[in-house]
Protein backbone atom coordinates (compact mmCIF):
# COMPACT_ATOMS: atom_id res chain seq x y z
CA UNK A 1 0.00 0.00 0.00
CA UNK A 2 2.79 2.46 0.79
CA UNK A 3 4.13 2.17 -2.75
CA UNK A 4 0.82 3.33 -4.16
CA UNK A 5 0.70 6.66 -2.34
CA UNK A 6 4.25 7.86 -1.73
CA UNK A 7 7.00 9.01 -4.04
CA UNK A 8 9.97 6.71 -4.66
CA UNK A 9 12.14 9.00 -2.52
CA UNK A 10 9.87 8.63 0.52
CA UNK A 11 9.61 4.87 0.02
CA UNK A 12 13.40 4.60 -0.07
CA UNK A 13 13.74 6.60 3.17
CA UNK A 14 11.17 4.38 4.90
CA UNK A 15 12.89 1.20 3.71
CA UNK A 16 16.25 2.54 4.96
CA UNK A 17 14.76 3.22 8.39
CA UNK A 18 15.43 6.94 8.09
CA UNK A 19 12.26 8.09 9.86
CA UNK A 20 12.54 8.45 13.62
CA UNK A 21 10.73 10.44 16.27
CA UNK A 22 7.42 12.24 15.88
CA UNK A 23 6.19 12.03 12.28
CA UNK A 24 3.21 13.91 10.88
CA UNK A 25 1.67 12.88 7.58
CA UNK A 26 -0.43 15.81 6.41
CA UNK A 27 -3.03 15.01 3.84
CA UNK A 28 -4.95 12.00 2.71
CA UNK A 29 -6.32 12.96 -0.66
CA UNK A 30 -9.94 14.02 -0.59
CA UNK A 31 -10.51 12.35 2.75
CA UNK A 32 -13.31 10.16 1.46
CA UNK A 33 -11.48 6.96 2.43
CA UNK A 34 -10.30 8.16 5.83
CA UNK A 35 -12.39 5.91 8.11
CA UNK A 36 -11.40 2.68 6.33
CA UNK A 37 -7.79 3.84 5.84
CA UNK A 38 -7.44 4.55 9.58
CA UNK A 39 -8.90 1.14 10.41
CA UNK A 40 -6.51 -0.70 8.07
CA UNK A 41 -3.45 1.36 9.06
CA UNK A 42 -4.22 0.87 12.74
CA UNK A 43 -4.41 -2.89 12.32
CA UNK A 44 -1.12 -2.96 10.41
CA UNK A 45 0.62 -0.74 12.96
CA UNK A 46 -0.57 -2.91 15.83
CA UNK A 47 0.78 -6.05 14.14
CA UNK A 48 4.30 -4.57 13.99
CA UNK A 49 4.10 -2.79 17.37
CA UNK A 50 4.22 0.74 15.96
CA UNK A 51 2.98 3.48 18.27
CA UNK A 52 0.70 5.60 16.08
CA UNK A 53 -2.16 8.04 16.60
CA UNK A 54 -4.67 9.07 13.97
CA UNK A 55 -6.34 12.48 13.98
CA UNK A 56 -8.72 13.83 11.37
CA UNK A 57 -8.30 17.58 10.93
CA UNK A 58 -9.49 19.89 8.17
CA UNK A 59 -6.27 21.39 6.83
CA UNK A 60 -8.15 24.51 5.74
CA UNK A 61 -9.39 25.20 9.27
CA UNK A 62 -7.67 27.39 11.85
CA UNK A 63 -4.87 25.02 12.80
CA UNK A 64 -4.00 27.05 15.89
CA UNK A 65 -7.11 25.62 17.53
CA UNK A 66 -6.34 21.99 16.70
CA UNK A 67 -4.35 19.14 18.15
CA UNK A 68 -1.44 20.11 15.86
CA UNK A 69 -0.64 23.29 17.77
CA UNK A 70 0.04 21.34 20.93
CA UNK A 71 2.64 19.09 19.30
CA UNK A 72 6.03 19.32 17.63
CA UNK A 73 7.28 16.97 14.92
CA UNK A 74 10.64 15.72 13.72
CA UNK A 75 9.37 14.93 10.21
CA UNK A 76 6.37 16.28 8.33
CA UNK A 77 5.21 14.57 5.12
CA UNK A 78 2.76 15.86 2.54
CA UNK A 79 1.65 13.04 0.27
CA UNK A 80 -1.68 14.20 -1.07
CA UNK A 81 -2.84 17.63 -0.04
CA UNK A 82 -1.98 20.28 -2.63
CA UNK A 83 -5.23 19.69 -4.52
CA UNK A 84 -7.24 21.39 -1.77
CA UNK A 85 -5.50 24.72 -2.34
CA UNK A 86 -6.35 24.88 -6.03
CA UNK A 87 -10.15 24.59 -5.94
JOZI-V699076 format. One line per field, one symbol per residue. ss: DSSP state (H for helix, E for strand, C for the rest). phi: phi as a letter, one per 20 degrees, with the letter a starting at -180 (. if undefined). psi: psi as a letter, one per 30 degrees, with the letter a starting at -180 (. if undefined). Layout:
BEGIN
ss = ???
phi = ???
psi = ???
END
This chain:
BEGIN
ss = CHHHHCCHHHHHHHHCCCCCCCEEEECCCCCCCHHHHHHHHHHHHHHCCCCCCCCCCCCCCCHHHCHHHHCCCCEEEECCCHHHHHC
phi = .gffddfgffgffffemfecnecddeobmfnfdggffffffffffffdleebcdcdcffeefffddgffeccceccdcebcggfedf
psi = eefeflleeeeeeeefgfklakkkjkkhbfffgeeeeeeeeeeeeeeghkjkkkkjkjffljffgleefgllkekkkjeifffffg.
END
